[in-house]
Each structure stands twice: as C-alpha cells, then as structure tokens.
Amino acid sequence: MGAVVLVVGGAAPMSTTHRATTHRAPPRPVPPVTVPVSPVVAPAPPEPEADLAQHGSVSLAGGGAELRFTPQNFGPADIDDATVRLDWSEPLADGQSLPASCVRADRSSLVCRTGGMVAGSLGERIDVPVRFQGAPSEVTLRIGTLWNGGARDGNPENNEHEVLVLDTGDVYHF
C-alpha cells in the first residue's frame, strides 16, 4: 500500500523548488500628516482716495439767497459722483424751484449731486437760489461734502465751510 500524507491546516502546493516564506507583521497604518496651510487671500485693492472741496459765493437780499459753488477734486483718484450738503440756519420756504441736481433734505437743508470729476479737475458750477420763510437779516450757511463717491479723503479739513451772510446783497466768498 502507498503512503498516506495527512495534512492539517492546509498545504502548500508541491513544487520542485522550495521557497522559504517569511512572515511579516501586517503593515501599520500611517498616521495622517497635518500640514499647516494658510488661506491664500489676495490683498484688498487699495481704497481710492479723492480730496474734494467746494469753492463759491453766497449773497442774501430780501429773504432770498443766491449760492454758487464749484466742486473740485484734488485727486489722486477720479470719482463717479459725490454729494454736497447745504445747511442753512433759517428754514427754507416751501414750494420753491430747485436745480435738478438738488433735493430738499429737511426744513433747512439741501443735498446736491456734483456729478463725476476727474482727479485734478473742477466739476460743473452749481447755482442754488433759495428763499427763506420770512426775511432774515442774516443766515449762516454750512456747506460740506456729504459723500465723496466711496473714496477716502486724506484731507477732510477742506470739506466744510461755514459762512455768515448778512442781508446786504454783498457777496461772501468761501
């Protein structure tokens, strides 16, 4: 009778060459590596800068004032538009005609658009005739930049003027 081979636990296939098998431990998992990453943030574009001012004249006679002013943009940036606030010390009369660029803000104030201005240039002159309730012997006008087109103004000292105007018909410059 032939030989009987009892194999327990399996057997490797028979081959004419024998290879030694090495047992290795299963590979250990590699821990995740944390690499600090800063978000890439593009620098904000520089805020435009435009130095605005208004220059003009005002007179008062018989209960009405004649205001003429020219906005100026000293730059360095151009602006698409700006607004100027005109505050009078006396209430304005109702029902008066205002320039298309101006609107009444309250009983004694107006807001006027200047329109766009190239850096280093003058805007269009704005003429604003107004009438007051009654006939004051004097009024004070405060004129100043309300909004400068979203630009930063590095020289806010020239934004506002205050002018005392007497009822003489004389022209006061600012």
C-alpha positions as CSV (number, residue, x, y, z in Angstrom):
1,M,0.0,0.0,0.0
2,G,1.2,3.5,-0.6
3,A,2.0,6.2,1.9
4,V,-0.8,8.4,3.2
5,V,0.0,12.0,4.0
6,L,-2.2,13.7,6.4
7,V,-2.2,17.5,6.1
8,V,-3.7,19.6,8.8
9,G,-4.3,23.2,8.2
10,G,-3.7,23.2,4.6
11,A,-0.7,22.5,2.4
12,A,1.3,24.4,0.0
13,P,1.3,23.2,-3.5
14,M,4.1,20.9,-4.2
15,S,6.8,22.2,-6.4
16,T,10.1,21.1,-7.3
17,T,11.7,24.3,-5.8
18,H,11.1,25.2,-2.3
19,R,10.8,28.8,-1.2
20,A,11.1,30.0,2.3
21,T,8.2,32.0,3.4
22,T,8.8,34.9,5.7
23,H,6.0,36.0,7.9
24,R,5.8,39.8,8.2
25,A,3.6,41.7,10.6
26,P,0.7,43.5,8.8
27,P,1.7,47.0,7.8
28,R,0.9,49.6,10.4
29,P,-1.4,52.4,9.2
30,V,0.4,55.6,8.6
31,P,-1.0,58.4,10.7
32,P,-2.3,61.4,8.8
33,V,0.1,64.3,8.5
34,T,-1.2,67.7,9.3
35,V,0.5,70.4,7.3
36,P,-0.4,74.0,8.4
37,V,-1.9,75.8,5.4
38,S,-2.7,79.5,5.5
39,P,-5.5,80.5,3.3
40,V,-4.4,82.4,0.2
41,V,-6.1,85.8,0.5
42,A,-5.5,88.3,-2.3
43,P,-4.7,91.7,-0.8
44,A,-7.7,94.0,-1.0
45,P,-7.4,96.6,-3.7
46,P,-6.3,99.9,-2.4
47,E,-9.1,102.2,-1.4
48,P,-9.3,105.1,-3.8
49,E,-8.5,108.5,-2.4
50,A,-10.1,111.7,-3.6
51,D,-9.7,115.0,-1.9
52,L,-12.9,117.0,-2.5
53,A,-13.7,120.7,-1.8
54,Q,-16.2,123.3,-2.8
55,H,-15.5,126.9,-3.5
56,G,-18.0,129.6,-4.3
57,S,-20.0,132.6,-3.2
58,V,-23.3,133.4,-1.5
59,S,-25.3,136.6,-1.0
60,L,-28.6,137.4,0.8
61,A,-31.2,140.1,0.0
62,G,-34.9,140.4,0.7
63,G,-35.4,136.9,2.1
64,G,-33.6,135.0,-0.7
65,A,-30.0,133.8,-1.1
66,E,-28.0,133.2,-4.3
67,L,-25.5,130.4,-3.8
68,R,-23.0,129.5,-6.5
69,F,-20.3,126.8,-5.9
70,T,-18.0,124.7,-7.9
71,P,-16.9,121.3,-6.6
72,Q,-13.2,120.4,-7.0
73,N,-11.4,117.0,-7.0
74,F,-7.8,117.4,-6.0
75,G,-7.4,113.6,-6.6
76,P,-5.5,111.4,-6.9
77,A,-8.5,109.3,-7.9
78,D,-11.4,110.1,-10.3
79,I,-14.9,109.9,-8.8
80,D,-18.1,109.0,-10.5
81,D,-20.3,111.2,-8.3
82,A,-20.4,113.0,-4.9
83,T,-22.9,114.9,-2.8
84,V,-22.7,118.2,-1.0
85,R,-24.9,119.1,1.9
86,L,-26.2,122.7,2.3
87,D,-27.3,123.5,5.8
88,W,-29.0,126.9,6.3
89,S,-29.6,128.4,9.8
90,E,-33.1,129.5,8.8
91,P,-35.9,127.3,7.4
92,L,-36.4,127.3,3.7
93,A,-39.7,128.4,2.1
94,D,-42.0,125.7,0.7
95,G,-42.7,125.3,-3.0
96,Q,-39.5,126.7,-4.4
97,S,-37.8,125.5,-7.6
98,L,-34.5,123.8,-7.0
99,P,-31.9,122.8,-9.6
100,A,-32.3,119.2,-10.9
101,S,-29.2,118.1,-9.1
102,C,-30.6,119.2,-5.6
103,V,-33.2,117.8,-3.3
104,R,-34.6,119.1,0.0
105,A,-33.3,117.0,3.0
106,D,-35.2,118.7,5.7
107,R,-36.7,122.1,6.6
108,S,-33.4,124.0,6.3
109,S,-31.1,121.7,4.3
110,L,-30.5,120.6,0.7
111,V,-28.4,117.8,-0.8
112,C,-26.9,118.3,-4.2
113,R,-25.1,115.9,-6.6
114,T,-21.9,117.1,-8.1
115,G,-21.6,114.6,-10.9
116,G,-18.3,112.8,-11.8
117,M,-15.0,114.5,-11.6
118,V,-11.6,113.6,-13.0
119,A,-8.7,113.9,-10.5
120,G,-7.2,117.4,-10.5
121,S,-10.3,119.0,-12.1
122,L,-13.2,121.2,-11.3
123,G,-16.8,120.0,-11.5
124,E,-19.7,121.9,-13.1
125,R,-20.7,125.0,-11.3
126,I,-23.9,124.6,-9.3
127,D,-26.3,127.6,-8.8
128,V,-28.8,127.2,-6.0
129,P,-31.2,130.1,-5.5
130,V,-33.3,129.7,-2.3
131,R,-36.0,131.6,-0.5
132,F,-36.4,131.6,3.3
133,Q,-39.6,131.7,5.4
134,G,-39.7,135.3,6.3
135,A,-36.9,137.8,5.6
136,P,-34.0,137.1,7.9
137,S,-31.4,139.8,8.5
138,E,-28.7,137.2,8.4
139,V,-28.2,133.5,7.7
140,T,-25.4,131.0,8.3
141,L,-24.6,128.5,5.5
142,R,-22.7,125.4,6.3
143,I,-21.6,123.7,3.1
144,G,-19.7,120.4,3.1
145,T,-19.0,117.1,1.4
146,L,-21.6,114.5,2.4
147,W,-20.5,111.6,0.3
148,N,-17.4,111.5,-1.9
149,G,-18.1,108.7,-4.3
150,G,-16.9,106.0,-1.9
151,A,-13.3,107.3,-1.9
152,R,-11.2,108.0,1.2
153,D,-10.5,111.7,1.7
154,G,-7.0,112.2,3.1
155,N,-7.6,115.9,3.7
156,P,-11.0,116.3,5.4
157,E,-10.1,119.8,6.6
158,N,-11.2,121.4,3.3
159,N,-14.5,119.6,3.1
160,E,-16.6,122.1,5.1
161,H,-17.1,125.9,5.1
162,E,-19.3,128.0,7.3
163,V,-20.3,131.4,6.1
164,L,-22.2,134.1,7.9
165,V,-24.3,136.0,5.3
166,L,-25.8,139.4,6.1
167,D,-28.9,140.8,4.3
168,T,-26.9,143.5,2.4
169,G,-26.7,141.9,-1.1
170,D,-22.9,141.7,-0.6
171,V,-21.2,138.6,-2.0
172,Y,-19.4,136.4,0.5
173,H,-16.8,134.0,-0.9
174,F,-15.7,130.7,0.6
